[in-house]
Amino acid sequence: MSGIKKVQMEKDNYKLIAEEKILNIHNENNDFIEDPNEFIPHQSNEYNNSNTNLIETESETCLNGSESISKDFDSVNSEVTSINNQIIVLEPNNPVMMRFQNTLKHHLLKQRENLQNELLTQDGIIRFKQNEKTSLINEINNIACRVETQYTLLNEFHRMKLELEAAKEQVETYINHGKHRYTEISIKTTVETKKFEVFKRQLDCSQGLVKELTKYEKEQETTFNICNQKKSQAKHFKKKLLNEQQKQDLLLLSLTQEILRLEDRMKQLGEQAETKYNERELLKQKVMDSSTDLDSINGDNTKITLLWNDVLINIQQRDKSFRKIKNDFHYKRSVQEEFHKNDNLINVSNKLKYEQNNLQNSLKICLDKFNNLKDEYSKLIQMTEFQHQNLDQVLFDQKSIQNKINALLLTLNTKSNEKLKYEEDSLDELKKQLFSNSFSTQINNKISELKIQNKEHELVLVEAENNLSQVLLKLEQYRNTSFNLEKDIKENTKYLNDQGFVLSALDSELNKIYTEIKNKSRQIDLENKKLETMKKKLEEGTSTTPQIQIDQVRYKINEVEKKIDSIKQSWVQKQNKNVQLLDQRNKQFNEFNKVCKYASVMDTKNIKIELEIVSLYKVADQYKRTLINMRNTILKLNENCSNNKGKSNQMLNENEWIQYSYLAELKENEKQCLEYMDRLKLLKNELNDTKNVYIEKQRESKSWDSKVQMLVEMKKEIKKKEGDSGDIDAMKNEIHRMQIRESQLKKNLEKIMLDLEACISRREMIYNKVAANDVRLKGKSEAKQKFLKKLDDLRLSIKKIKMECKKLDRNISDLQHGKMALVNKITYANDKLNEAHRIINDLIKNIEDIGATKIKNIHNLSYKQSYAQFLDEVKKGKYHLLIKSESKMDEEFTIEWKKNSKLIGVTEALKNDFPYLDFQITRLLNILKSIDN
């Protein structure tokens, strides 16, 4: 700017010199009569000087003016030479001389007016062209902005279109999945209906067998009444006693077997509990290790904050010393000192940024440790998935057992009558037709609904192409439809579960029927035995009737069976209650421990985050205060500079001496700062070493504490054992007595088993003698008993598997609830971390903005100071004005302002293109903006 102004001022000076010379020529023409002999050489010299001066100018207007003036003077010289040749002296009152002077004046005035008009026209043309240029640039920029906005809109439109297509594909895949799922469910329902029909057939077959058995019982009663009239009363009573003893022995055997089974089950459960307890202890150790790591991290953060506070205190002390120096040498400052001090402040700000980056690195380390904890949590989730896979294997085994049962049921169906087959086939066909009709209607309804939804989706896409603002609303509609589809699927699953419950109820009813069949078969066997006893009594010639004896025996048997059933039911109920209570207690205890742990961890995290936020707020307040102080000092400096402009020349020498002294002091201070930095690095390394040693010592102390506690507990247990020696002896005696009793009971059981075997052999002999007449019925009864045994075994296995599946379902539900709670807590912690990061980023942005404003203010101040120096130099007379008219000055200023604005645009583009030169480019930008202001 200063160079351009100098050139303009020189141009204006040349123009003014030319005008002054023209006026001098005019005055000399007036004095032509006084010294005619000197007119020609003086005039020629002035003419030559004017030509040389006019040639030096660069503007075209000045050249044209000089040519016209030279022509006029040539004409005048020619006239004067002619007059000199004629040797005629004209007086000023002479009319020729007056006319000559008037013509000269008019000619000069016309030329001056013409020059001014040409200059004005050229300025207007220049302004018009500049305005056209600016308007064209603005239009080009507007068009470029419009094109960019259109490109962005097109890109957004294509992106939204792709997203909508992806959403449409997802919905279609979801619909197809639902259709496939619905077909699978329909197939399962058909299979289950077939099973239900098979069970009905079995019921019909069992009813036919029951009728045949009743007929057979009646026939046996008639035959055994004839035979039992000859048996004696004594044998009858003996047989009765033997039967009662057998029943008691069987009950004892069943009870002992169940007790042994329960003992084995208790052992297995104890082993499982020990394994789970060990796993819980491992998890506790992991949690403790993670908590110790977090404590160490928090300690590191506190130490870093303390170091940061020390740095801030040093900065404050440095600011105080800087203020003292300012107060001491308030009137002895210069521009160069301020630049040096501004550079020092920039270095301090860079150091603060470096320390801030270190703090951010420490935060990143903390986040890495948090991610490691997340990885451990993912491992726990993998363990749960492994348990799910085991559950799937169990379900697969259950399905295989069900397939075996279905195969057995099919074999029974083949043995049924052909009439039943034809009737049932006809019924099945009718049911299938009805089911297919209902299923087809449902499918058609759903297809129509899906078609309507597809049409709606297409309409939404068309509207999205027209108006992008309505796309979000349509996406919400899609989400609602998908949610409704999920609801429909859930309702279908509920319907299938209800059908499963119905099937389970049918299974329970079938079990009841099979139990009734067993009871009746047992009653038949007992009646057969009683008939045999009656036959024996009749053979011996007793007087008692067999019907009375049979009734008495039946009455007693029923009483004994009722007592046994009531005892079994009460025992089973108590066991179920005990198991449920144990499960509830374990679940509540685990949940309580988990909640306590997570509550403690989250409390500590919340406290730490709050402390960090408070520290960050304090740091921000300190930065604000320092910036306010700097602004106040800058304002004071501006005031002092304005007051002391006249004293600048006097203080230059003193300032130079002070500069050299302070530069030496600054060099010494920089050396001291470097030494202090080296010392700080050494101290930091020593601190890290001490930290590591301290952590190792803490771990050793923890291990020693655990060992000491174990020793103390061992001592306490030993003391208790020594103090309670009488109780231990009593327990040993009781154990020895129980062992002796157990050996006695085993011997008694062996005797009872031998007696049972003998009784069974006798019963089989008697039964073979009685059943020799009815070989046909014997084969049927044996096949029936074998089939019933197989069915009983299968039912028991199914019950066991169902119980295990229920337990697994409960465990899975508990694990899922725990998983959801953990996920919620992790999301809450992530939200807090994101908030903390956001606050930190806002603070960093504020600090950067404050630094940018500080640098801008410094450049503005330096520009003002340089401008003040320039004005002082102008006052002294170093520079002269080249342009005196205000209009020309305004035009030149507008031209230079436009150039400056273009340079600002170029530098901003360079800043965007070269981000690694941000500092240098921002400095240039601030200088240009300060000039612009």
Beta strands, then each sheet from edge to edge (+ up, - down):
strand 1: 230-231
end
